[in-house]
Amino acid sequence: MNGSRHFLVVSHTGRQSALEATGEVCTQLIAAGAVPVIASEQWDEVHEHVPELDGGVARFEDVDPARIELVIVLGGDGTILRAAEIVRGVPVPLLGVNLGHVGFLAESERDDLGYTIARALARDYVVEERMTISVRAKVGAEVVYESWALNEATVEKAERERMLEVVIEVDRRPLSSFGCDGVVMSTPTGSTAYSFSGGGPVVWPSLEALLLVPLSAHALFARPLVVGPESSLAVEVLERTETSAVIWCDGRRTFDLPPGARVIVRKSDVPVRLARLHEAPFTDRLVNKFQLPVTGWRGPVGRD
């Protein structure tokens, strides 16, 4: 097993379809002489529902992370975000198979599972790096929370009845203050997620940038902002806020914020690497995932 190729398999274990797909993937990997690797948090569920995997499968915690060649993710975008958490800091690409709804980060669909794994075994894919953000919360000079995000960090009110009172900053300078439901600070990857739902722009992932999108802000100047990758964004929860606040990173990691807390977001030095089977333009991905109407388009004639 020491000389074998190792593939981490991360699935949405709450779905029977994902567990069935996990069994298919592991069986195909073992047949090719590779070692499927399962994270400990999913180990019991996978073995309970896929008993034929009693042999030939390794626990992630028992494998040197540097030996993982590829992460195969079976689920939706949330499962891909979980997989990115598991291998954070390890430069291994993630290959997503969509078993969810939109599956914007996924590269293939359930019907193509066998073909996808064959491509993975043949190393027939390209790797695309996606920018992430570092997130830090401070109260005065004290750092009370640190995390990161691939999609976004969101400062939100924890109670429905009242608004948050915040000041937003760009490059350590105050820009505006207002009451709101929250503020999203996003990467280009996250521009098609929560930021998009809040009215933010779609930013092509080849561009490095930071987005700030106020949510239901009571202000004349509360437009979405896009700044360069060397800038910093911050949201300060004002002392006069009459509700509690919370920060969410990728909708997965959370921390309660006291009044007066500042949340600072910057570009992280650690990207997430995505394996791509198709080098289609991002425009095509938008059209396909959002089912955008393009009927009638005849295309360019000659050179633009």
Backbone hydrogen bonds, N-H to C=O, Kabsch-Sander energy under -0.5 kcal/mol:
donor,donor_aa,acceptor,acceptor_aa,energy
4,S,1,M,-1.5
6,H,67,R,-0.7
7,F,35,V,-2.3
8,L,70,L,-1.7
9,V,37,V,-3.1
10,V,8,L,-0.6
10,V,72,I,-2.5
12,H,74,L,-1.9
13,T,11,S,-1.4
15,R,12,H,-2.0
19,L,15,R,-1.8
20,E,16,Q,-2.6
21,A,17,S,-2.1
22,T,18,A,-2.2
23,G,19,L,-2.0
24,E,20,E,-2.0
25,V,21,A,-2.7
26,C,22,T,-2.7
27,T,23,G,-2.2
28,Q,24,E,-2.2
29,L,25,V,-2.5
30,I,26,C,-2.7
31,A,27,T,-2.2
32,A,28,Q,-1.1
33,G,30,I,-1.8
34,A,29,L,-2.6
35,V,5,R,-3.3
37,V,7,F,-2.8
38,I,58,A,-2.8
42,Q,39,A,-1.6
43,W,39,A,-0.8
43,W,40,S,-0.6
44,D,40,S,-0.6
46,V,42,Q,-2.5
47,H,43,W,-2.4
48,E,44,D,-2.2
49,H,45,E,-2.0
50,V,46,V,-2.0
53,L,50,V,-1.8
54,D,51,P,-1.0
58,A,36,P,-2.6
60,F,38,I,-2.4
62,D,59,R,-1.3
63,V,60,F,-1.6
67,R,64,D,-2.7
68,I,65,P,-1.5
69,E,6,H,-2.9
70,L,6,H,-0.7
71,V,93,P,-2.4
72,I,8,L,-3.2
72,I,70,L,-0.6
73,V,71,V,-0.6
73,V,95,L,-2.8
74,L,10,V,-3.0
74,L,72,I,-0.5
75,G,73,V,-0.6
75,G,97,V,-2.1
80,I,76,G,-1.6
81,L,77,D,-2.3
82,R,78,G,-1.9
83,A,79,T,-2.4
84,A,80,I,-2.3
85,E,81,L,-1.6
86,I,82,R,-2.1
87,V,83,A,-1.8
88,R,85,E,-1.3
90,V,87,V,-2.7
92,V,90,V,-2.7
94,L,273,R,-2.2
95,L,71,V,-3.4
96,G,94,L,-0.6
97,V,73,V,-3.2
98,N,96,G,-0.5
98,N,108,S,-3.3
99,L,75,G,-1.8
100,G,75,G,-0.7
106,A,103,G,-0.7
107,E,96,G,-2.7
108,S,96,G,-1.6
110,R,98,N,-0.9
112,D,109,E,-1.6
113,L,110,R,-1.8
116,T,112,D,-2.8
117,I,113,L,-2.4
118,A,114,G,-2.0
119,R,115,Y,-2.2
120,A,116,T,-2.2
121,L,117,I,-2.7
122,A,118,A,-1.8
123,R,120,A,-1.3
124,D,119,R,-2.9
125,Y,123,R,-1.3
126,V,276,R,-2.6
128,E,274,L,-3.1
130,R,272,V,-3.3
133,I,149,A,-2.6
134,S,266,R,-2.8
135,V,147,S,-2.6
136,R,264,I,-2.2
137,A,145,Y,-2.9
138,K,262,R,-2.9
139,V,142,E,-2.5
142,E,139,V,-1.8
144,V,137,A,-2.5
144,V,142,E,-0.6
145,Y,137,A,-1.4
147,S,135,V,-2.5
149,A,133,I,-1.9
153,A,185,M,-2.7
154,T,248,W,-2.8
155,V,183,V,-2.4
156,E,154,T,-0.6
156,E,246,V,-3.0
157,K,181,D,-2.1
158,A,244,S,-2.9
164,L,180,C,-3.0
166,V,164,L,-0.6
166,V,178,F,-2.5
167,V,236,E,-1.9
168,I,176,S,-2.8
169,E,234,A,-2.8
170,V,173,R,-2.3
171,D,232,S,-2.7
173,R,170,V,-1.2
175,L,168,I,-2.8
176,S,168,I,-1.1
178,F,166,V,-2.0
179,G,218,H,-0.7
180,C,164,L,-2.1
181,D,215,L,-2.7
182,G,215,L,-1.0
183,V,155,V,-2.4
184,V,213,V,-2.8
185,M,153,A,-2.9
186,S,184,V,-0.5
186,S,211,L,-2.2
187,T,151,N,-2.4
191,S,187,T,-0.6
191,S,188,P,-1.0
192,T,189,T,-1.0
193,A,190,G,-2.0
195,S,190,G,-0.8
196,F,190,G,-0.6
197,S,193,A,-1.8
198,G,194,Y,-1.7
199,G,196,F,-1.6
200,G,195,S,-2.7
203,V,201,P,-0.6
207,L,204,W,-2.1
209,A,207,L,-0.6
210,L,227,V,-2.3
211,L,186,S,-2.6
212,L,225,L,-2.2
213,V,184,V,-2.9
215,L,182,G,-3.1
216,S,214,P,-0.6
218,H,179,G,-3.0
219,A,217,A,-1.0
222,A,220,L,-0.8
225,L,212,L,-2.7
227,V,210,L,-2.7
231,S,228,G,-1.5
233,L,265,V,-2.3
234,A,169,E,-1.7
235,V,263,V,-2.0
236,E,167,V,-2.8
237,V,235,V,-0.5
237,V,261,A,-2.9
238,L,165,E,-2.8
238,L,236,E,-0.7
241,T,238,L,-1.8
242,E,163,M,-0.5
245,A,257,L,-1.3
246,V,156,E,-2.5
247,I,255,F,-2.8
248,W,154,T,-2.4
249,C,253,R,-2.7
250,D,152,E,-3.0
250,D,248,W,-0.6
252,R,249,C,-2.1
253,R,249,C,-1.9
255,F,247,I,-1.7
257,L,245,A,-2.7
260,G,237,V,-3.0
261,A,258,P,-1.8
262,R,138,K,-2.7
263,V,235,V,-2.7
264,I,136,R,-3.3
264,I,262,R,-0.5
265,V,233,L,-3.1
266,R,134,S,-1.9
267,K,229,P,-0.6
268,S,132,T,-2.7
272,V,130,R,-2.4
274,L,128,E,-3.2
274,L,272,V,-0.5
275,A,94,L,-3.0
276,R,126,V,-3.7
280,A,278,H,-0.5
284,D,281,P,-0.6
285,R,281,P,-1.3
286,L,282,F,-2.4
287,V,283,T,-2.3
288,N,284,D,-2.7
289,K,285,R,-2.9
290,F,286,L,-2.3
291,Q,287,V,-0.7
292,L,287,V,-1.4
294,V,292,L,-0.5
297,W,294,V,-1.9
302,G,300,P,-0.6
